[in-house]
Amino acid sequence: MTSATGSPFSRRKILAGLGFGVAAAGAMASPALQLSWTRKPGPAGNWWDRQSTTLAHAGMDEWKGQVGSEFRLGGTTAKLRQVTALPSGGRRPPGVRDQAFALVFEASGSLPPGDAMHDVVHPEAGKMKIYFSDCGESCGGRRLQAVFG
């Protein structure tokens, strides 16, 4: 079949041009839309860079955002008072948090015993198990400490 008009436009050429334009737009947008396992970590608190939706697997920055929050710990309510970075030398192995840190919880009432695993419930983050140690007077009295490595 030949075209009687000799026009430079045809349905095939228009569709090919549109396909090329879509492919070019996708190629230009790809650096901004990289897959999560190929991205470098973004600024702290960026929801896109979170590895998890629960605090059980969260990093130090997400826990810092919970300072002052109340958690149900055993039969009492405890507040997260402090998140402290712990020094760690060398490279961290893959699959672990970027930074080791310690959490300090305080309660107005009696706390469950330290050096034990306890169920902890947060209104938004849900239920998790955390190992606590009794830090006694080194962290200010009626407080428990949890270390995340």
TIMI-712604 format. One record per residue (C-alpha): residue in three letters; x, y, z. Coordinates in pm, whole numbers, padded with zeros to 5 digits, always signed. Example, Ala and Ser with C-alpha at 12.3 -4.5 7.8 and 13.67 -1.06 7.14 Angstrom:
% residues 2
ALA+01230-00450+00780SER+01367-00106+00714
//
This chain:
% residues 149
MET+00000+00000+00000THR+00122+00342-00080SER-00002+00674+00038ALA-00164+00888-00224THR-00098+01212-00037GLY+00270+01151+00046SER+00216+01303+00393PRO+00503+01269+00647PHE+00242+01182+00911SER+00097+00835+00946ARG-00068+00652+01229ARG+00239+00429+01266LYS+00478+00728+01283ILE+00259+00910+01536LEU+00236+00603+01762ALA+00612+00543+01734GLY+00677+00907+01827LEU+00447+00888+02128GLY+00611+00563+02243PHE+00955+00720+02213GLY+00838+01025+02411VAL+00698+00808+02693ALA+01022+00605+02708ALA+01230+00923+02720ALA+01016+01071+02999GLY+01050+00747+03196ALA+01426+00746+03154MET+01450+01105+03276ALA+01230+01033+03582SER+01409+00710+03682PRO+01681+00870+03903ALA+01410+01030+04117LEU+01211+00705+04139GLN+01487+00455+04211LEU+01390+00137+04389SER+01439+00135+04767TRP+01731-00110+04763THR+01925+00112+04521ARG+01873+00443+04703LYS+02112+00607+04940PRO+01955+00691+05280GLY+01775+01024+05279PRO+01734+01283+05553ALA+01630+01161+05896GLY+01258+01117+05938ASN+01187+01071+05568TRP+00897+00825+05554TRP+01009+00696+05214ASP+01340+00569+05357ARG+01193+00377+05649GLN+01278+00011+05648SER+00988-00084+05864THR+00656+00040+05990THR+00709-00087+06345LEU+00939+00043+06614ALA+01064-00311+06681HIS+01288-00280+06374ALA+01320+00098+06362GLY+01641+00296+06366MET+01760+00554+06613ASP+01600+00849+06431GLU+01254+00693+06445TRP+01295+00617+06816LYS+01412+00975+06880GLY+01082+01088+06732GLN+00906+00893+07010VAL+01083+01063+07305GLY+00807+01166+07547SER+00565+00903+07413GLU+00395+00665+07652PHE+00431+00290+07622ARG+00248+00015+07809LEU+00516-00189+07985GLY+00391-00476+08194GLY+00118-00340+08423THR+00238+00020+08410THR+00277+00309+08169ALA+00632+00419+08095LYS+00758+00720+07903LEU+01051+00708+07666ARG+01284+00967+07818GLN+01606+00934+07624VAL+01763+00788+07310THR+02142+00780+07314ALA+02379+00676+07036LEU+02627+00409+07139PRO+02979+00408+06998SER+03048+00125+06759GLY+03374+00092+06570GLY+03421-00056+06227ARG+03172-00137+05957ARG+02829-00263+06055PRO+02722-00590+05899PRO+02442-00588+05643GLY+02091-00628+05778VAL+02149-00452+06111ARG+02070-00097+06216ASP+02303+00179+06097GLN+02374+00286+06455ALA+02363+00113+06794PHE+02160+00306+07054ALA+02009+00284+07400LEU+01658+00374+07512VAL+01574+00484+07865PHE+01216+00443+07992GLU+01080+00596+08310ALA+00760+00525+08501SER+00591+00707+08785GLY+00483+00373+08935SER+00671+00051+08976LEU+00847-00093+08675PRO+00873-00462+08593PRO+01207-00620+08683GLY+01506-00552+08460ASP+01727-00809+08287ALA+01422-00964+08124MET+01218-00961+07804HIS+00891-00769+07832ASP+00590-00702+07611VAL+00572-00335+07519VAL+00268-00175+07358HIS+00265+00160+07180PRO-00069+00311+07069GLU+00050+00360+06708ALA+00339+00117+06663GLY+00165-00180+06824LYS+00305-00462+07033MET+00671-00567+07047LYS+00905-00757+07276ILE+01206-00571+07415TYR+01483-00689+07645PHE+01533-00444+07934SER+01811-00409+08183ASP+01787-00228+08514CYS+02012+00075+08487GLY+01948+00186+08846GLU+02099+00513+08957SER+02326+00540+08651CYS+02028+00663+08450GLY+01832+00833+08724GLY+01640+00594+08947ARG+01314+00426+08842ARG+01420+00361+08486LEU+01482+00069+08256GLN+01721+00066+07963ALA+01700-00122+07632VAL+01995-00151+07394PHE+01945-00189+07020GLY+02253-00292+06822
//
